[in-house]
Amino acid sequence: MDPKTRAARVELYRRIHQNFQAPVSQFDCGRRCAPHNGGEPVCCTTEHAIPVADKPEFDLLRARTDLWRRYTPTDAQARRELADLHEDCVAIECMGARHCERDNRTMACRAFPFFPYMTRAGEIPGLSYYWSFEDRCWVISNLGIVTPGFVRECIAAYEMLFAADREEHEVYMRLSADMRRVFARRNAVIPIVGRDGSFFAVEPRTHALRPAAPAEFPAFGPYKNEEAVAAAAD
């Protein structure tokens, strides 16, 4: 990436960070999942999720904080996960949830566990989630707590990124297609948190979008027992 393009991307991420501030929920969801994930929120430890950022975003973060550093894989699984990392991206890690600086989170941190779901026509009806975290992320089992402000800001942030980089748009088109294949094999609907505050389900065979309610979406892992989760968080 040439210096001029890199500088423009730094400014792009500056604007994205300024406009993407809304929290996923009105309370600290990390307190709900931490008791089931070694005492740390699943989104705040490389034991569960290795953050990946564009190099210009990392440039921006390093210019204003010492929270982040390059991540060095510690095992074969991590090395496999990062083997195909794009040359314009870098794996990074922060100092952990106890040292979090909300204004200095990456775009991926702000959005977790969600991404903009795209229909086969390329439209974005709302957000869906990274399904590999179903058994660990409490939010995925409780989609009704997601705030409309978060959905609006998250989608707007990604649309800003897509407008600047068509390749990023294609990444999420492929990810959405992968999700349709996985959920079709499961014979399960894809939950969508709609950009207008409503909820939808993508049917597994036809991929048609229909109105839905959060109550029809399943809970996973330890979060099937909400009383136990609440007791562990208190």
Backbone torsions as a table, in degrees:
resi	resn	phi	psi	omega
1	MET	NA	125.3	-177.0
2	ASP	-72.7	158.1	-174.8
3	PRO	-56.7	-38.5	-179.1
4	LYS	-66.0	-44.7	179.0
5	THR	-65.1	-40.5	-179.7
6	ARG	-63.5	-41.3	178.5
7	ALA	-64.0	-39.0	178.2
8	ALA	-65.3	-36.3	178.9
9	ARG	-70.2	-36.0	175.5
10	VAL	-58.8	-45.0	179.7
11	GLU	-65.6	-36.8	176.9
12	LEU	-59.5	-47.6	-179.3
13	TYR	-68.4	-29.5	175.7
14	ARG	-61.1	-44.6	-179.8
15	ARG	-69.2	-39.2	177.6
16	ILE	-60.8	-46.4	-179.8
17	HIS	-62.9	-39.0	179.9
18	GLN	-63.5	-34.2	-174.2
19	ASN	-98.2	-6.3	-178.3
20	PHE	-117.6	82.0	-175.6
21	GLN	-117.7	-18.0	-172.8
22	ALA	-64.4	136.5	176.9
23	PRO	-76.1	157.5	178.0
24	VAL	-59.7	-44.0	-177.4
25	SER	-134.8	176.9	-178.3
26	GLN	-86.8	4.2	178.5
27	PHE	-143.6	175.6	-176.3
28	ASP	-80.3	96.3	-178.3
29	CYS	-67.3	-21.6	178.9
30	GLY	-60.3	-29.5	178.6
31	ARG	-68.2	-21.3	179.6
32	ARG	-81.5	-34.5	-176.3
33	CYS	-96.7	-25.5	-174.8
34	ALA	-55.2	-42.3	-179.0
35	PRO	-60.1	-20.1	-178.6
36	HIS	-102.9	4.1	-176.0
37	ASN	-135.2	47.5	176.1
38	GLY	70.3	20.8	177.5
39	GLY	87.3	0.0	-179.8
40	GLU	-121.7	143.5	173.3
41	PRO	-56.4	139.9	-173.9
42	VAL	-60.9	-29.5	-177.6
43	CYS	-84.1	-0.8	-173.3
44	CYS	-117.8	18.0	178.1
45	THR	-143.2	137.8	179.6
46	THR	-71.8	-5.3	173.0
47	GLU	-64.1	-26.3	-177.0
48	HIS	-115.3	-40.7	-175.5
49	ALA	-142.2	123.9	179.0
50	ILE	-95.4	112.7	-179.7
51	PRO	-64.8	138.3	175.0
52	VAL	-123.7	131.9	-179.5
53	ALA	-130.1	152.2	167.5
54	ASP	-62.1	145.8	179.3
55	LYS	-58.3	-38.0	176.2
56	PRO	-63.5	-34.3	176.3
57	GLU	-65.7	-39.8	176.7
58	PHE	-63.9	-38.8	175.5
59	ASP	-57.1	-46.2	-179.4
60	LEU	-60.7	-46.3	-177.6
61	LEU	-66.3	-41.8	-179.0
62	ARG	-66.3	-26.0	-179.3
63	ALA	-74.2	-17.0	-175.6
64	ARG	-126.7	-0.1	179.8
65	THR	-160.2	158.1	171.9
66	ASP	-105.4	19.5	-178.2
67	LEU	-66.0	-33.7	-171.4
68	TRP	-108.4	150.0	173.7
69	ARG	-147.1	163.5	175.6
70	ARG	-63.5	143.4	179.6
71	TYR	-94.8	132.8	175.6
72	THR	-107.7	118.8	-179.2
73	PRO	-55.8	138.6	-177.4
74	THR	-109.0	-6.4	179.4
75	ASP	-152.5	173.7	-175.9
76	ALA	-64.6	-37.3	-180.0
77	GLN	-61.4	-45.5	179.4
78	ALA	-63.9	-39.4	178.7
79	ARG	-64.2	-37.5	177.6
80	ARG	-66.0	-41.8	-178.8
81	GLU	-60.5	-33.7	-174.4
82	LEU	-100.9	4.2	-174.9
83	ALA	-61.9	-34.3	-176.6
84	ASP	-104.4	23.3	-178.9
85	LEU	-61.4	131.7	-179.7
86	HIS	-61.4	145.9	-176.3
87	GLU	-62.7	-21.6	178.9
88	ASP	-88.9	3.0	-177.4
89	CYS	-115.6	162.8	179.2
90	VAL	-144.3	139.6	174.7
91	ALA	-83.8	131.9	-176.5
92	ILE	-134.7	167.2	174.2
93	GLU	-144.5	152.1	-179.9
94	CYS	-104.4	-176.1	-177.4
95	MET	-85.0	2.7	176.1
96	GLY	103.7	166.4	-173.5
97	ALA	-58.2	-35.1	-177.4
98	ARG	-67.2	-18.5	-178.0
99	HIS	-113.8	14.9	-173.9
100	CYS	-60.0	136.4	172.1
101	GLU	-114.4	104.5	-171.0
102	ARG	-55.9	-37.2	-178.7
103	ASP	-74.6	-12.6	-176.8
104	ASN	-114.1	26.3	172.7
105	ARG	-80.6	152.1	174.4
106	THR	-71.6	166.1	174.6
107	MET	-59.9	-40.5	179.7
108	ALA	-63.4	-39.3	177.5
109	CYS	-62.8	-43.6	-178.1
110	ARG	-63.5	-35.0	-175.4
111	ALA	-86.6	-23.5	-172.1
112	PHE	-54.2	137.0	4.9
113	PRO	-95.9	25.5	-170.1
114	PHE	-103.5	159.2	170.7
115	PHE	-145.4	160.0	179.7
116	PRO	-74.0	114.0	178.6
117	TYR	-76.6	134.3	-179.3
118	MET	-117.8	134.2	174.2
119	THR	-71.6	171.6	178.4
120	ARG	-63.1	-20.9	177.6
121	ALA	-86.6	-1.3	178.3
122	GLY	88.2	7.7	178.5
123	GLU	-83.6	154.3	-179.8
124	ILE	-115.2	95.2	178.9
125	PRO	-75.5	-18.1	-178.5
126	GLY	167.5	-156.0	-177.3
127	LEU	-108.2	142.7	163.9
128	SER	-124.4	-172.6	-168.9
129	TYR	-125.6	161.9	174.9
130	TYR	-75.0	105.9	-169.1
131	TRP	-68.2	-16.4	178.6
132	SER	-68.3	-12.1	-180.0
133	PHE	-102.1	12.5	-176.4
134	GLU	-57.0	-38.2	-175.3
135	ASP	-82.7	-5.0	-174.2
136	ARG	-122.3	-28.5	-175.8
137	CYS	-95.6	119.3	-177.4
138	TRP	-64.4	-36.3	-177.5
139	VAL	-59.0	-39.4	-178.8
140	ILE	-59.3	-31.1	178.4
141	SER	-87.9	-0.5	-176.8
142	ASN	-142.0	59.5	-173.2
143	LEU	-65.1	-19.1	-179.8
144	GLY	-66.5	-14.8	-177.8
145	ILE	-87.6	-6.7	-177.1
146	VAL	-68.6	129.1	-176.2
147	THR	-81.3	142.7	177.7
148	PRO	-58.3	-34.5	179.2
149	GLY	-62.7	-39.0	177.0
150	PHE	-62.2	-45.9	-177.9
151	VAL	-60.3	-46.7	-179.0
152	ARG	-60.7	-47.3	-176.5
153	GLU	-70.0	-36.3	179.5
154	CYS	-64.7	-48.4	-179.7
155	ILE	-64.9	-41.5	179.0
156	ALA	-61.6	-37.7	178.8
157	ALA	-63.6	-45.7	-180.0
158	TYR	-68.7	-36.4	178.0
159	GLU	-65.3	-33.9	175.4
160	MET	-64.6	-41.6	178.3
161	LEU	-66.1	-43.4	-178.8
162	PHE	-64.1	-35.9	179.9
163	ALA	-63.6	-28.6	-179.1
164	ALA	-91.7	-19.7	-172.6
165	ASP	-148.4	101.8	-179.0
166	ARG	-63.2	-30.3	179.9
167	GLU	-62.5	-36.4	176.9
168	GLU	-63.6	-38.6	176.6
169	HIS	-58.9	-43.6	-179.0
170	GLU	-66.1	-34.0	177.3
171	VAL	-57.2	-44.7	-176.3
172	TYR	-81.3	-22.6	169.8
173	MET	-63.5	-44.4	-179.9
174	ARG	-67.4	-40.3	179.5
175	LEU	-62.7	-42.0	178.3
176	SER	-64.8	-39.3	177.1
177	ALA	-64.5	-40.7	176.4
178	ASP	-60.2	-41.2	-179.7
179	MET	-63.8	-41.0	178.2
180	ARG	-61.2	-40.3	179.2
181	ARG	-65.8	-44.2	-178.9
182	VAL	-63.0	-46.2	-176.1
183	PHE	-74.8	-26.3	173.4
184	ALA	-65.9	-40.1	177.1
185	ARG	-65.3	-33.6	177.0
186	ARG	-75.8	-17.9	-169.5
187	ASN	58.5	44.9	-178.0
188	ALA	-124.6	147.1	176.8
189	VAL	-73.7	152.9	173.3
190	ILE	-92.2	119.6	177.5
191	PRO	-74.6	137.9	177.6
192	ILE	-127.1	126.2	171.3
193	VAL	-91.3	108.5	-170.5
194	GLY	-70.6	150.9	-178.2
195	ARG	-67.6	-16.2	180.0
196	ASP	-99.9	10.1	179.2
197	GLY	93.9	-5.8	177.5
198	SER	-93.0	-179.8	179.9
199	PHE	-127.0	148.9	-179.8
200	PHE	-135.0	164.1	173.1
201	ALA	-129.6	136.7	174.7
202	VAL	-97.3	118.8	-177.3
203	GLU	-66.7	139.9	-171.2
204	PRO	-68.2	-27.8	-176.6
205	ARG	-98.0	-45.6	-176.2
206	THR	-90.4	-18.4	-175.3
207	HIS	64.4	17.2	177.0
208	ALA	-72.7	147.5	-179.7
209	LEU	-98.1	130.5	178.1
210	ARG	-135.6	155.1	175.9
211	PRO	-61.4	147.3	-179.0
212	ALA	-148.1	174.2	176.7
213	ALA	-125.9	146.8	-179.3
214	PRO	-55.0	-29.6	-177.0
215	ALA	-63.4	-22.3	-178.8
216	GLU	-86.7	-7.7	178.8
217	PHE	-87.3	136.1	-173.4
218	PRO	-74.2	158.5	169.2
219	ALA	-98.6	159.2	-173.8
220	PHE	-129.6	156.8	172.6
221	GLY	51.2	-135.9	-177.4
222	PRO	-68.4	-15.3	-175.1
223	TYR	-80.8	1.5	172.5
224	LYS	-68.7	-23.4	-179.5
225	ASN	-110.5	89.1	-174.2
226	GLU	-66.1	-29.8	179.4
227	GLU	-64.6	-39.8	179.3
228	ALA	-68.1	-38.5	179.8
229	VAL	-64.8	-45.2	-179.0
230	ALA	-63.7	-39.8	179.7
231	ALA	-65.3	-38.1	-179.4
232	ALA	-68.8	-30.5	-177.8
233	ALA	-80.8	-23.5	-176.4
234	ASP	-83.7	NA	NA
